[in-house]
Amino acid sequence: MPAQELILVSEFCAYHRVEVDFVNSLEQRGLIETTLVEQSVYLQPDQLGQLEKLIRLRQELDIHVDDLDLIVHLLERLESLQEQVTWLRNRLIFYEPPSDRAV
């Protein structure tokens, strides 16, 4: 990917008022991916949403960086369960058309 499409971690951190060490610790835990180009650390644009979500969890809910991987796992599990419920509801509607009352 061309370097102009990458986001410099130090600039991202300055904009969001977070420490570069915070981003480094997330990368070490496998929660985000960074790219090293000529001794500078960059973020892929597709990592921004995940990183901003982690920053909000850290700042707004005061979740310690060591616990963020657990929270991410629980959120992913919740999303998976919601998808399963939707799939099961669709299957149920296929076999039993909905009645007048809400499901």
C-alpha positions as CSV (number, residue, x, y, z in Angstrom):
1,M,0.0,0.0,0.0
2,P,1.4,3.4,-0.9
3,A,2.7,5.4,2.1
4,Q,0.4,8.3,1.3
5,E,-2.6,6.1,2.2
6,L,-1.2,5.2,5.6
7,I,-1.7,7.2,8.7
8,L,1.3,8.1,10.8
9,V,0.7,6.8,14.4
10,S,2.2,9.8,16.0
11,E,-0.1,12.2,14.1
12,F,-3.1,10.0,14.9
13,C,-2.2,10.0,18.6
14,A,-1.7,13.7,18.7
15,Y,-5.1,14.3,17.1
16,H,-6.9,11.9,19.5
17,R,-4.8,12.9,22.5
18,V,-3.5,9.4,23.3
19,E,-0.1,8.1,24.0
20,V,1.9,6.4,21.3
21,D,2.6,3.7,23.9
22,F,-1.2,3.0,24.1
23,V,-1.3,2.2,20.4
24,N,1.9,0.1,20.7
25,S,0.4,-1.9,23.6
26,L,-2.8,-2.5,21.5
27,E,-0.6,-3.7,18.6
28,Q,1.4,-6.0,20.9
29,R,-1.9,-7.6,22.1
30,G,-3.0,-8.2,18.5
31,L,-6.0,-5.8,18.8
32,I,-4.7,-3.6,15.9
33,E,-2.1,-3.9,13.2
34,T,0.6,-1.3,12.4
35,T,3.0,-1.1,9.5
36,L,6.6,-0.1,9.8
37,V,7.9,2.0,6.8
38,E,11.4,3.6,7.0
39,Q,11.5,3.5,10.8
40,S,8.1,5.2,11.1
41,V,5.0,3.4,12.4
42,Y,1.8,3.7,10.4
43,L,-1.8,2.6,10.6
44,Q,-3.8,1.1,7.7
45,P,-7.0,3.1,7.1
46,D,-9.1,0.0,7.8
47,Q,-7.7,-0.1,11.3
48,L,-9.1,3.4,12.3
49,G,-12.6,2.2,13.3
50,Q,-11.2,-0.5,15.6
51,L,-8.6,1.8,17.1
52,E,-11.1,4.6,17.7
53,K,-13.5,2.2,19.4
54,L,-10.7,1.0,21.7
55,I,-9.8,4.7,22.5
56,R,-13.5,5.4,23.4
57,L,-13.6,2.3,25.7
58,R,-10.4,3.4,27.4
59,Q,-11.4,7.1,27.8
60,E,-15.1,7.0,28.4
61,L,-15.4,3.8,30.4
62,D,-11.9,4.0,32.0
63,I,-11.1,0.4,30.9
64,H,-7.6,-0.6,31.6
65,V,-5.5,-1.4,28.5
66,D,-4.9,-5.0,29.8
67,D,-8.7,-5.6,29.8
68,L,-9.4,-4.3,26.4
69,D,-8.7,-7.6,24.7
70,L,-11.3,-9.2,27.0
71,I,-13.9,-6.5,26.1
72,V,-13.2,-6.9,22.4
73,H,-13.7,-10.7,22.7
74,L,-17.0,-10.2,24.5
75,L,-18.2,-7.7,22.0
76,E,-17.3,-10.0,19.1
77,R,-19.1,-12.9,20.9
78,L,-22.2,-10.7,21.4
79,E,-22.2,-9.8,17.8
80,S,-22.0,-13.4,16.8
81,L,-24.8,-14.3,19.1
82,Q,-27.0,-11.5,17.7
83,E,-26.3,-12.9,14.1
84,Q,-27.4,-16.3,15.3
85,V,-30.6,-15.0,16.8
86,T,-31.4,-13.2,13.5
87,W,-30.7,-16.4,11.5
88,L,-32.9,-18.4,13.9
89,R,-35.7,-15.9,13.7
90,N,-35.6,-16.0,9.9
91,R,-35.7,-19.8,10.0
92,L,-38.7,-19.7,12.4
93,I,-40.6,-17.3,10.2
94,F,-40.0,-19.6,7.2
95,Y,-41.6,-22.5,9.1
96,E,-44.1,-20.6,11.1
97,P,-45.4,-17.3,9.6
98,P,-45.6,-14.7,12.3
99,S,-48.9,-14.2,14.0
100,D,-50.5,-10.9,15.0
101,R,-48.3,-10.6,18.2
102,A,-44.7,-9.4,18.0
103,V,-41.9,-11.9,18.4
